[in-house]
């Protein structure tokens, strides 16, 4: 299947328009209509300054079965106080009026500049425009409309077999900077026609987010607006998946996890100014917590990330990051650090067999693995990240201009 082939999901309709919320005049408003009887699961940012649409989406999801999602780019509606909540509610009201449903059945999502009020007059005209071209094959246009500093749209689609039934999954995500768990400025929207209970749907999404969007970092900044949804239209010809201990559930959940991992890695590859795709792999840790501590210490180090940009095999920066990760009773003589298949650290210092030429050959690549063996247990974790380039500073210095 071509990566650009996006399978329509029965019962899921997408409409897109240019409401001029973005300064560049590009498409920036999406409405996703969900068929009657659809179920939606979601995960949201843990940032204490979560945006008004996040707060309202959480409340609406708890109160009703959603009939629609509304997404705008160009304005985050975050740090906007009481007016932000009123504007988010008004946005839901506009969609509800078009669909003939209650406002509580609409989930709002926003991405863009923090601290500015939504231009509601643009929503008043834009939402009917988006609804006017709503279609089951609207995924490609929608994926472009939710972009901010992204250079490329991020989409994924597949048809899987669940006990003889064909089940479709199609999804999109946006994110390029302000990327870090939990979750990462990212938004993700996935839809399926599977018949599945709310409990199973939520578990599949939460577990998948934990090993995908919660395993990426571009710059260590967790956004105010992160959200990811998984909507199931229930229209596939199959028995309902209602038990997490069944094979049908595991087949479905594995497909969701694969899709979210693919989308998450697309975000890293499109990281603001990124020139390298870097996997930081920690093996033989005692616990997941310490494995992630070490992985994030390396992935978040500005000195490691700038060395990656320069293709400089400065292995001392990696060693220092591992050492300050906060692992209790870390035996530096027992661990090993590798760049790709080249051992750079062993027995507490530079590996005897290591040469600068070997390290340079790895660092010259566009995709790099940093592997760290702690020799303390059996836990394995991977975090995906990027380098820091001149363009990262330029993009973020000019973001509001």
C-alpha positions as CSV (number, residue, x, y, z in Angstrom):
1,X,0.0,0.0,0.0
2,X,1.3,3.4,-0.9
3,X,1.9,5.7,2.1
4,X,-0.2,8.3,0.4
5,X,-3.2,6.1,0.0
6,X,-5.8,7.1,2.5
7,X,-8.7,4.8,2.9
8,X,-12.0,6.4,3.7
9,X,-13.6,5.3,7.0
10,X,-17.3,4.5,6.7
11,X,-19.3,6.9,8.9
12,X,-16.4,9.5,9.2
13,X,-16.7,12.7,7.2
14,X,-14.2,15.6,7.0
15,X,-14.6,19.2,5.7
16,X,-11.9,21.8,5.4
17,X,-11.8,25.5,4.7
18,X,-9.5,28.5,4.8
19,X,-11.1,30.7,7.4
20,X,-8.1,33.1,7.5
21,X,-7.2,32.2,11.1
22,X,-3.7,31.6,9.8
23,X,-1.9,34.7,8.6
24,X,-0.8,33.0,5.4
25,X,-4.4,32.4,4.3
26,X,-3.9,28.7,3.9
27,X,-6.6,26.2,5.0
28,X,-6.9,26.2,8.8
29,X,-10.3,24.9,9.9
30,X,-11.5,21.3,9.9
31,X,-14.8,19.7,11.0
32,X,-15.0,16.0,11.4
33,X,-18.5,14.6,11.5
34,X,-19.0,11.2,13.2
35,X,-22.0,9.0,12.4
36,X,-24.7,8.4,14.9
37,X,-23.6,5.6,17.3
38,X,-19.8,6.4,17.0
39,X,-17.6,6.2,20.0
40,X,-14.5,8.3,20.7
41,X,-11.6,7.8,23.1
42,X,-9.0,10.6,23.8
43,X,-5.9,11.5,25.6
44,X,-4.8,15.0,26.5
45,X,-1.8,17.1,27.5
46,X,-0.7,17.1,31.2
47,X,0.4,20.7,31.0
48,X,-1.3,22.6,33.9
49,X,-1.9,25.5,31.6
50,X,-3.9,23.3,29.3
51,X,-5.8,25.3,26.7
52,X,-9.5,26.1,26.8
53,X,-10.4,23.6,24.0
54,X,-8.7,20.8,26.0
55,X,-10.7,21.6,29.1
56,X,-13.9,21.8,27.2
57,X,-13.2,18.7,25.1
58,X,-12.6,16.7,28.3
59,X,-15.9,17.9,29.8
60,X,-17.9,17.2,26.7
61,X,-16.4,13.8,26.1
62,X,-17.4,12.8,29.7
63,X,-20.9,14.1,29.2
64,X,-21.9,12.9,25.7
65,X,-21.0,10.6,22.8
66,X,-19.4,13.0,20.3
67,X,-20.9,13.7,16.9
68,X,-18.2,16.0,15.7
69,X,-14.6,17.3,16.2
70,X,-13.7,20.8,15.2
71,X,-10.0,21.7,14.7
72,X,-8.4,25.1,14.0
73,X,-4.8,26.0,13.3
74,X,-3.2,29.4,13.7
75,X,-4.5,30.1,17.2
76,X,-4.1,27.9,20.3
77,X,-6.8,29.5,22.4
78,X,-4.4,28.9,25.4
79,X,-3.7,31.3,28.2
80,X,-6.9,33.1,27.3
81,X,-8.8,32.8,30.6
82,X,-12.6,32.9,30.8
83,X,-12.9,34.4,27.3
84,X,-11.1,31.4,25.9
85,X,-13.7,29.0,27.4
86,X,-16.5,31.2,26.0
87,X,-14.9,31.1,22.6
88,X,-14.4,27.4,22.7
89,X,-18.0,26.9,23.7
90,X,-19.2,29.2,20.9
91,X,-17.2,27.2,18.4
92,X,-18.9,24.0,19.5
93,X,-22.3,25.9,19.3
94,X,-21.6,26.8,15.7
95,X,-20.8,23.2,14.7
96,X,-23.8,21.9,16.7
97,X,-26.1,24.2,14.9
98,X,-24.9,22.9,11.5
99,X,-25.3,19.3,12.5
100,X,-28.5,19.6,14.6
101,X,-26.9,18.0,17.7
102,X,-26.1,19.4,21.1
103,X,-23.1,21.6,21.8
104,X,-21.8,19.0,24.3
105,X,-21.5,16.5,21.4
106,X,-18.7,18.6,19.8
107,X,-15.1,18.3,20.8
108,X,-12.9,21.4,20.0
109,X,-9.2,21.4,19.3
110,X,-6.8,24.3,18.6
111,X,-3.2,24.8,17.7
112,X,-1.1,27.8,17.1
113,X,0.0,30.9,18.9
114,X,-0.6,31.0,22.7
115,X,-2.2,34.0,24.5
116,X,-4.4,35.4,21.7
117,X,-8.3,35.2,21.6
118,X,-10.0,33.3,18.8
119,X,-11.2,35.5,16.0
120,X,-14.8,34.3,16.3
121,X,-16.1,36.1,13.3
122,X,-13.8,33.9,11.2
123,X,-15.3,30.8,12.8
124,X,-18.9,32.0,12.1
125,X,-18.2,32.1,8.4
126,X,-15.6,29.2,8.3
127,X,-17.6,26.5,10.0
128,X,-20.5,26.5,7.5
129,X,-17.9,26.6,4.7
130,X,-16.1,23.6,6.1
131,X,-19.4,21.7,6.5
132,X,-20.4,22.6,2.9
133,X,-17.6,20.4,1.5
134,X,-17.6,17.6,4.0
135,X,-16.8,14.2,2.5
136,X,-15.6,10.7,3.5
137,X,-12.4,11.2,1.5
138,X,-11.4,14.5,3.1
139,X,-8.4,13.2,5.0
140,X,-5.7,14.7,2.8
141,X,-7.1,18.2,2.8
142,X,-7.7,18.0,6.6
143,X,-4.2,16.8,7.3
144,X,-2.8,19.9,5.6
145,X,-5.2,22.3,7.3
146,X,-4.1,21.4,10.8
147,X,-0.4,22.2,10.2
148,X,1.4,25.1,11.8
149,X,5.2,25.0,11.5
150,X,5.0,21.5,10.0
151,X,6.7,21.2,6.6
152,X,4.7,18.1,5.6
153,X,1.3,16.6,6.3
154,X,1.4,13.4,8.4
155,X,-1.1,10.7,7.5
156,X,-1.4,6.9,7.8
157,X,-3.9,4.4,6.7
158,X,-4.5,0.6,6.6
159,X,-7.1,-2.1,6.3
160,X,-6.6,-5.0,8.7
161,X,-8.2,-8.4,9.1
162,X,-9.9,-8.9,12.4
163,X,-11.2,-12.5,12.6
164,X,-12.2,-12.4,8.9
165,X,-13.6,-8.9,8.9
166,X,-12.0,-6.0,7.1
167,X,-11.4,-3.1,9.4
168,X,-10.2,0.3,8.3
169,X,-7.9,2.7,10.2
170,X,-7.0,6.1,8.9
171,X,-5.3,8.9,10.8
172,X,-3.5,12.2,10.7
173,X,-1.3,14.2,13.1
174,X,0.4,17.5,13.3
175,X,3.5,18.6,15.2
176,X,7.0,19.8,14.5
177,X,8.1,21.8,17.6
178,X,7.1,22.1,21.2
179,X,7.2,18.3,21.2
180,X,7.8,16.3,24.4
181,X,5.7,14.0,26.5
182,X,3.1,14.2,27.9
183,X,2.0,14.2,25.1
184,X,4.0,16.2,22.7
185,X,2.5,20.9,20.1
186,X,0.9,17.8,18.6
187,X,-2.6,16.8,17.7
188,X,-3.6,13.4,16.4
189,X,-6.9,12.2,15.0
190,X,-7.5,8.5,14.1
191,X,-10.7,6.9,12.9
192,X,-11.8,3.4,12.4
193,X,-15.0,1.6,11.4
194,X,-14.5,-1.1,14.0
195,X,-17.3,-2.2,16.3
196,X,-15.7,-1.8,19.7
197,X,-16.7,-1.0,23.2
198,X,-15.8,2.4,24.8
199,X,-13.5,0.6,27.4
200,X,-11.6,-1.3,24.7
201,X,-11.3,1.7,22.5
202,X,-9.9,3.9,25.3
203,X,-7.4,1.2,26.4
204,X,-6.2,0.7,22.8
205,X,-5.6,4.4,22.4
206,X,-4.0,5.0,25.8
207,X,-1.6,2.1,25.5
208,X,-0.7,3.1,21.9
209,X,-0.1,6.8,22.9
210,X,2.2,5.7,25.7
211,X,4.6,3.9,23.3
212,X,4.4,6.4,20.5
213,X,3.6,10.0,21.1
214,X,4.9,9.7,24.7
215,X,8.2,8.4,23.3
216,X,9.2,11.4,21.1
217,X,10.9,14.7,21.9
218,X,12.1,17.5,19.7
219,X,12.8,20.2,22.2
220,X,11.6,19.2,25.7
221,X,8.6,21.5,25.6
222,X,5.2,19.9,26.5
223,X,2.4,21.9,24.8
224,X,-0.7,23.4,26.3
225,X,-2.9,21.9,23.5
226,X,-1.8,18.3,22.9
227,X,-4.6,15.8,22.2
228,X,-5.1,12.6,20.4
229,X,-8.5,11.0,19.6
230,X,-9.6,7.6,18.3
231,X,-13.1,7.5,16.9
232,X,-14.9,4.3,16.0
233,X,-18.0,4.5,13.7
234,X,-19.1,1.0,14.5
235,X,-19.9,0.3,10.9
236,X,-17.7,-2.6,10.1
237,X,-19.4,-6.0,9.5
238,X,-18.1,-7.7,12.6
239,X,-19.0,-8.7,16.2
240,X,-18.2,-6.0,18.8
241,X,-14.8,-6.2,20.4
242,X,-15.7,-5.9,24.1
243,X,-13.0,-7.9,25.9
244,X,-9.3,-6.8,26.1
245,X,-8.2,-10.3,26.6
246,X,-9.4,-11.6,23.2
247,X,-7.3,-12.1,20.0
248,X,-9.6,-9.7,18.1
249,X,-8.8,-6.9,20.6
250,X,-5.0,-7.6,20.4
251,X,-5.1,-7.5,16.6
252,X,-6.9,-4.2,16.6
253,X,-4.8,-2.7,19.4
254,X,-1.6,-3.7,17.7
255,X,-2.7,-1.9,14.5
256,X,-3.5,1.3,16.4
257,X,-0.1,1.2,18.1
258,X,1.7,0.7,14.8
259,X,-0.2,3.6,13.2
260,X,0.5,6.0,16.1
261,X,4.1,5.0,16.2
262,X,4.3,5.7,12.4
263,X,2.7,9.1,12.9
264,X,4.9,9.9,16.0
265,X,8.0,9.2,14.0
266,X,6.8,11.4,11.2
267,X,6.6,14.2,13.7
268,X,10.2,13.7,14.7
269,X,11.4,13.5,11.1
270,X,9.6,16.8,10.5
271,X,11.0,18.4,13.7
272,X,11.6,22.1,13.4
273,X,15.0,22.5,11.6
274,X,15.7,18.8,12.0
275,X,18.4,17.2,9.8
276,X,18.8,13.9,11.8
277,X,16.4,11.2,13.0
278,X,17.8,9.8,16.2
279,X,16.8,6.7,18.2
280,X,18.0,6.6,21.8
281,X,17.7,3.0,22.9
282,X,18.3,2.0,26.6
283,X,18.6,-1.7,27.3
284,X,19.1,-3.8,30.4
285,X,17.6,-1.2,32.8
286,X,16.0,-2.2,36.1
287,X,12.8,-0.3,35.5
288,X,10.9,1.6,32.8
289,X,11.3,4.7,34.8
290,X,15.1,4.6,34.9
291,X,15.3,3.5,31.2
292,X,13.3,6.6,30.2
293,X,15.3,8.8,32.6
294,X,18.5,7.8,30.7
295,X,16.9,8.0,27.3
296,X,15.5,11.5,27.9
297,X,18.7,12.8,29.5
298,X,20.5,12.0,26.2
299,X,17.6,13.0,23.9
300,X,17.1,16.3,25.6
301,X,20.7,17.4,26.0
302,X,21.3,20.6,23.9
303,X,25.0,19.6,23.7
304,X,24.3,16.2,22.4
305,X,21.7,17.6,19.9
306,X,24.1,20.3,18.6
307,X,26.8,17.7,18.2
308,X,24.4,15.6,16.2
309,X,23.7,18.5,13.9
310,X,27.4,19.1,13.4
311,X,27.9,15.3,12.8
312,X,30.5,15.6,15.6
313,X,31.3,12.2,17.3
314,X,31.7,14.0,20.7
315,X,31.0,10.9,22.8
316,X,31.8,12.7,26.0
317,X,28.5,14.6,25.8
318,X,26.5,11.4,25.6
319,X,28.5,9.9,28.5
320,X,27.9,13.0,30.6
321,X,24.1,12.9,29.9
322,X,23.8,9.3,31.0
323,X,25.7,10.1,34.2
324,X,23.4,13.0,35.1
325,X,20.2,11.1,34.4
326,X,19.7,10.4,38.1
327,X,19.9,6.6,38.1
328,X,20.6,5.4,41.6
329,X,23.7,3.4,42.2
330,X,24.7,3.5,38.5
331,X,27.8,1.4,37.9
332,X,29.6,3.3,35.2
333,X,32.1,0.4,34.8
334,X,29.3,-2.0,33.9
335,X,27.5,0.0,31.2
336,X,28.3,0.3,27.5
337,X,27.4,3.1,25.0
338,X,27.3,2.5,21.3
339,X,26.9,4.8,18.3
340,X,25.1,2.5,15.8
341,X,27.2,-0.7,15.9
342,X,30.3,1.1,17.2
343,X,31.1,0.8,20.9
344,X,32.3,4.2,22.2
345,X,32.2,3.7,26.0
346,X,33.1,0.6,28.1
347,X,34.7,0.1,31.5
348,X,34.0,3.6,32.6
349,X,35.7,5.4,29.7
350,X,36.4,5.4,26.0
351,X,36.3,1.9,24.5
352,X,39.8,0.7,23.7
353,X,38.8,-0.4,20.2
354,X,37.0,2.9,19.4
355,X,38.5,5.2,16.7
356,X,37.3,8.7,15.8
357,X,36.9,7.5,12.2
358,X,34.4,4.9,13.3
359,X,32.4,7.4,15.2
360,X,32.5,9.9,12.4
361,X,31.1,7.4,9.9
362,X,28.0,6.9,12.1
363,X,27.5,10.6,12.8
364,X,27.6,11.4,9.1
365,X,24.4,9.5,8.6
366,X,20.9,11.0,8.5
367,X,19.5,8.3,10.8
368,X,21.5,7.5,14.0
369,X,21.0,5.0,16.8
370,X,22.5,5.7,20.3
371,X,22.4,2.5,22.3
372,X,23.0,2.4,26.0
373,X,23.3,-0.9,27.9
374,X,23.0,-0.4,31.6
375,X,23.6,-4.0,32.6
376,X,21.1,-3.7,35.5
377,X,18.0,-5.6,34.5
378,X,15.8,-6.6,31.5
379,X,13.8,-3.5,30.7
380,X,14.1,-1.9,27.2
381,X,12.9,1.5,26.1
382,X,13.3,3.7,23.0
383,X,12.9,7.5,22.6
384,X,13.0,9.2,19.2
385,X,14.4,12.7,18.8
386,X,16.2,15.1,16.5
387,X,19.3,17.3,16.3
388,X,19.2,21.0,17.0
389,X,20.0,23.1,14.0
390,X,20.4,26.8,13.2
391,X,16.9,26.6,11.6
392,X,15.3,25.5,14.9
393,X,16.3,28.8,16.5
394,X,15.3,30.8,13.4
395,X,11.8,29.1,13.1
396,X,11.0,29.7,16.8
397,X,12.5,33.2,17.0
398,X,10.3,34.2,14.0
399,X,7.2,32.2,15.0
400,X,4.9,35.1,15.7
401,X,6.2,37.4,12.9
